[in-house]
Structures are given as C-alpha cells and as structure tokens.
Amino acid sequence: RKPIIAGNWKMYKTRDEVLSFVYAVNEKMPSNDLVDSVICSPALYLRDLVKRQGSNLRIGAQNVHFAEEGAYTGEIAPKMLVDAGVKYVIIGHSERRAMFNETDESVNKKIHAAFNHGITPILCVGEMLEHRENNQTETVIKEQIVKDLEGLTAEQVTELVIAYEPIWAIGTGKTATPEVADETCGFIRETVKELYGDVVSEAIRIQYGGSVKVNNIKELMAKPNIDGALIGGASLEADNFIYFVEAAIQE
Ligand code: PGA
C-alpha cells in the first residue's frame, strides 16, 4: 500500500502563511512519488494551494456538503471543490461530529457525494477516552464503519482512506502507543474484510491520527497496519511536513 501523509490545518493560517508554506514545501519535497502527500486547508485557501502545488503535493478540503447545490448558507458543494482542483476531503472528523452535529448518516451521505464527484474521502473514526476505558473501542468503531460505509461499492472502499483518530489523542499531546494504534487499525482492516472481503481490506489505506509528531512518526509508520498519518498541529510547519513525508518513504 502506498503511504499517505495528510496535514489537517483546521482553522489555522493566514494567506501569507499559506503561501510561505507551499513555497517552502515545493522546494524540499522528495521528487519520487513513493508517498501521497496532501494538505487539507481551510476552504478559502484551496485555490491558492492548488495553483501552486508541486507535482507531489495534492490539496484536500476539511468538509463538504452532500447536496449537489441548494439553499445551504455557508456550505460548500462537492462540485465547487472539483472546480477548485481539490482531490481529497476529510469527512467526519471528530471535531465536526462533536461541535457541528455531524452524524454517521450525514457522514455516509458526504462520502457518497465525494465519490460521485471523483474526490477521495478521508473518513475519520475513533473512540472517546471513556469508550477505551470501558473496553468499548471495537464496538464503537465497528458501528461507525458499518454506518459510514453503507451502500459503497468495493471499488469505492478500495479508494477510500480511513483515519483512525482516537478522540483522546487529538491535540492533547497523548499519542496512542504504536502498538495500540496498530492494533486498532488492524481491527478496522478486519471490519472492512468482514464487509468487503480480503482484496479490499488488503488494499484500503488506514492512517493513524492524534498527536503525531516528528518524534513518533517513524515508529507509527513502521507498524504493519498503519499506512500513513493524518496530522493536525505538527503539519503547520513546512519542515515538519517534509519530515513526515520522508519518514513515510523510509518506513
Ligand atoms: P493533532 O490533530 O495532530 O493536532 O492531534 C489530528 C487531527 O485532528 O486530525
């Protein structure tokens, strides 16, 4: 599986900072294409980034609406992302589920909408601390996967990227140990296998996300079930981002 490193910038950076980042990254980006590198920026900067992306950088959005178009004030339709040259979209991030009322049902609709427009979804799933402490991690994650993937074809699930992001590890500095991260990514792969069979589950790429830093990326990437990382805070610096891409190539 080709590793995939994605930066999730959340609601950070001014336009000047975005431009400095992309120039710096273009200069240092490895010239081989052994890894997919993606920056998911605030919607306002997507076109700026697409215009300047080097050959080994792709741009993703952090959200999309599921409708074709319509009276949805403040929302962005899938075809608008296509117009802007966006190739990926994060769907169902835990911050959106917790703060913007996203449900598995809306997440599922958004995944279908993205695929209908040729955009690759990065689906986020993950448990809360209390789930992990009460041994409910697998139940919670399985329920998310089953509902979020409903109605997708095997070809679509092969293309999909899943990011395993334990909620207790996001922005907290508490990374899941590489063993725990790998075990849960393995469980996600097993669940995909039950739903779609061997070939799809071996092909699908599963990222780990949650306090990934330069000092833990290598041990995470070395694990067999982890095919990449979705990185928040640490992806805001160009040098860090390049480090993550290089670590993904090496491991
Ligand atoms: P973090 O965020 O790397 O800052 O923990 C990860 C994410 O929310 O995708």
Residues whose N, C-alpha, C, O or C-beta is under 5 A from the ligand:
A	BS01	PGA	N8 A169 I170 G171 T172 G209 G210 S211 V212 L230 I231 G232 G233 A234
